[in-house]
Amino acid sequence: MPYRAGDLARNRLPASFHATLAAELLGGEQILWADVPVIEALRAHALRKLPFAIGYNLFFVVLIGVASGAGGVFGLLLAPFFIVGFALLAAPIEAYRRAGETFYALTDRRALVFCGDEVCSAAMSSSRLRVESTRHADGSGDVLFVWRDAARTRAEMGFLAVHDVGAVEGLLSSAEARAATSPA
């Protein structure tokens, strides 16, 4: 069960996640929601990126082989592309491995994504922040926090494979309403 205010002891978060979350909170920050993702869905999300990485690597292995067989140093010039391909291949595998170390929290100030030792956060008060969600038939899905900087560069982070998208959207709406009506 996901965390609701006053209910942290009875949710899906393992004890180690509780300590990590408590250490990340700012003074006076209140937890509105915390939960772990649907692990199978998060792993499937990571593995969807694998076919491109495999194809990219196979293309450059063949190209390097053909170029090396023809003689010259052209094959060596292609080696950096293969190194990039290795990173493309390693990223989804690492995301798959770290899916069990992932959990999410929503506070009255920030959205937090914990993945192993890394923590990403988005300030909920940003006027450039937009929330996009994808909901599946069972109510699970993704909640993305999207914003653009001054150069109009799109950046996003989010809660992937959450159990109940509607509940998270409701908490976000009520948090926005409270922020709009509270004095600055």
C-alpha positions as CSV (number, residue, x, y, z in Angstrom):
1,M,0.0,0.0,0.0
2,P,1.3,3.5,-0.8
3,Y,2.2,5.9,2.0
4,R,-0.4,8.5,3.0
5,A,0.2,11.2,5.6
6,G,0.4,9.5,9.1
7,D,0.6,6.0,7.5
8,L,4.4,5.5,6.8
9,A,4.7,2.4,9.0
10,R,2.2,0.3,6.9
11,N,3.3,0.9,3.3
12,R,5.3,-1.1,0.7
13,L,8.6,0.8,1.5
14,P,11.3,-1.4,3.0
15,A,12.9,-0.1,6.2
16,S,16.1,1.0,4.3
17,F,14.0,3.2,2.1
18,H,12.4,4.8,5.1
19,A,15.8,5.9,6.4
20,T,16.9,7.2,2.9
21,L,13.6,9.2,2.6
22,A,13.9,10.7,6.1
23,A,17.5,11.8,5.4
24,E,16.5,13.6,2.2
25,L,13.6,15.6,3.7
26,L,14.2,19.3,4.2
27,G,13.2,21.1,7.5
28,G,9.4,21.2,7.8
29,E,8.8,19.2,4.6
30,Q,5.8,16.9,4.8
31,I,5.4,13.6,2.9
32,L,2.2,13.4,1.0
33,W,2.8,10.0,-0.7
34,A,5.6,7.5,-1.1
35,D,5.6,4.1,-2.9
36,V,7.7,1.6,-4.8
37,P,7.0,1.1,-8.5
38,V,5.5,-2.0,-10.1
39,I,8.9,-3.7,-10.5
40,E,7.9,-5.9,-13.5
41,A,6.6,-2.8,-15.4
42,L,9.7,-0.7,-14.5
43,R,12.0,-3.5,-15.7
44,A,9.9,-3.8,-18.9
45,H,10.3,-0.1,-19.4
46,A,14.1,-0.4,-19.2
47,L,14.2,-3.4,-21.6
48,R,12.2,-1.6,-24.3
49,K,15.4,0.4,-25.0
50,L,17.5,-2.7,-25.4
51,P,16.7,-3.6,-29.1
52,F,17.9,-0.2,-30.4
53,A,21.2,-0.5,-28.4
54,I,21.8,-4.1,-29.7
55,G,21.1,-3.0,-33.3
56,Y,23.4,0.0,-33.0
57,N,26.2,-2.1,-31.6
58,L,25.8,-4.8,-34.3
59,F,25.8,-2.2,-37.0
60,F,29.1,-0.8,-35.8
61,V,30.7,-4.2,-35.1
62,V,30.0,-5.1,-38.7
63,L,31.1,-1.7,-40.0
64,I,34.4,-1.9,-38.0
65,G,34.9,-5.4,-39.3
66,V,34.4,-4.4,-42.9
67,A,36.5,-1.3,-42.6
68,S,39.4,-3.2,-40.8
69,G,39.2,-6.0,-43.5
70,A,39.7,-3.4,-46.2
71,G,42.9,-2.2,-44.5
72,G,43.8,1.2,-43.2
73,V,42.8,3.0,-40.1
74,F,39.2,3.7,-40.9
75,G,38.1,0.9,-38.5
76,L,39.9,2.6,-35.6
77,L,38.1,5.8,-36.4
78,L,34.8,4.0,-35.8
79,A,35.8,2.7,-32.4
80,P,34.4,5.7,-30.5
81,F,31.0,4.9,-32.0
82,F,31.3,1.4,-30.6
83,I,32.1,2.9,-27.1
84,V,29.0,5.0,-27.3
85,G,27.1,1.9,-28.3
86,F,28.4,0.1,-25.2
87,A,27.0,2.9,-23.0
88,L,23.7,2.6,-24.9
89,L,23.7,-1.1,-24.1
90,A,24.7,-0.8,-20.5
91,A,22.1,1.8,-19.6
92,P,18.9,-0.3,-19.9
93,I,20.7,-3.3,-18.3
94,E,21.7,-1.1,-15.3
95,A,18.1,0.3,-15.1
96,Y,16.8,-3.2,-15.1
97,R,19.1,-4.2,-12.3
98,R,18.3,-1.1,-10.2
99,A,14.6,-1.4,-10.5
100,G,14.4,-3.0,-7.1
101,E,16.2,-0.1,-5.5
102,T,13.8,2.5,-6.8
103,F,11.1,4.3,-4.9
104,Y,9.2,7.6,-5.2
105,A,8.0,10.3,-2.8
106,L,5.8,13.3,-3.1
107,T,6.1,16.0,-0.5
108,D,4.4,19.4,-0.1
109,R,7.5,20.9,-1.9
110,R,9.0,18.4,-4.2
111,A,8.7,15.2,-6.2
112,L,11.5,12.8,-5.4
113,V,12.8,9.8,-7.3
114,F,15.2,7.5,-5.5
115,C,17.2,5.0,-7.5
116,G,19.9,3.4,-5.5
117,D,22.3,6.1,-4.3
118,E,20.9,8.7,-6.7
119,V,18.1,11.1,-5.8
120,C,16.4,13.3,-8.4
121,S,13.9,16.0,-7.3
122,A,11.6,18.5,-9.0
123,A,10.4,21.6,-7.1
124,M,6.6,21.6,-7.2
125,S,6.5,25.4,-7.1
126,S,8.1,25.9,-10.5
127,S,5.9,27.8,-12.9
128,R,7.5,26.0,-15.8
129,L,6.7,22.5,-14.4
130,R,4.0,20.6,-16.2
131,V,2.7,17.1,-15.2
132,E,2.0,14.5,-17.9
133,S,0.6,11.1,-17.1
134,T,-0.1,7.8,-18.8
135,R,-2.7,5.5,-17.3
136,H,-3.2,1.8,-18.1
137,A,-6.5,0.0,-17.8
138,D,-5.6,-1.3,-14.3
139,G,-4.9,2.3,-13.0
140,S,-1.2,1.9,-13.0
141,G,1.1,4.0,-15.2
142,D,3.6,6.9,-15.3
143,V,3.5,10.4,-13.9
144,L,6.1,12.6,-15.6
145,F,7.3,16.1,-14.4
146,V,8.3,18.1,-17.5
147,W,9.8,21.5,-17.6
148,R,11.7,23.8,-20.0
149,D,14.6,26.0,-19.1
150,A,15.3,29.5,-20.4
151,A,16.8,27.9,-23.6
152,R,13.5,26.0,-24.1
153,T,15.3,22.7,-23.4
154,R,12.9,20.0,-22.3
155,A,13.8,18.0,-19.2
156,E,11.8,15.4,-17.5
157,M,11.8,13.1,-14.5
158,G,9.0,11.1,-13.1
159,F,7.3,8.3,-11.3
160,L,7.4,5.3,-13.8
161,A,5.2,2.3,-13.2
162,V,3.3,3.6,-10.2
163,H,0.4,1.5,-8.9
164,D,-2.3,4.2,-8.9
165,V,-1.8,7.1,-11.2
166,G,-5.2,8.7,-10.2
167,A,-4.2,8.9,-6.6
168,V,-0.9,10.6,-7.4
169,E,-2.7,13.0,-9.7
170,G,-5.2,13.8,-7.0
171,L,-2.5,14.5,-4.5
172,L,-0.7,16.8,-7.0
173,S,-3.9,18.7,-7.7
174,S,-4.6,19.2,-4.0
175,A,-1.0,20.2,-3.3
176,E,-1.2,22.8,-6.2
177,A,-4.5,24.1,-4.8
178,R,-3.0,24.5,-1.3
179,A,0.0,26.3,-2.7
180,A,-2.2,28.7,-4.7
181,T,-4.3,29.6,-1.7
182,S,-1.6,29.8,1.0
183,P,0.0,33.1,1.7
184,A,3.6,33.5,0.4
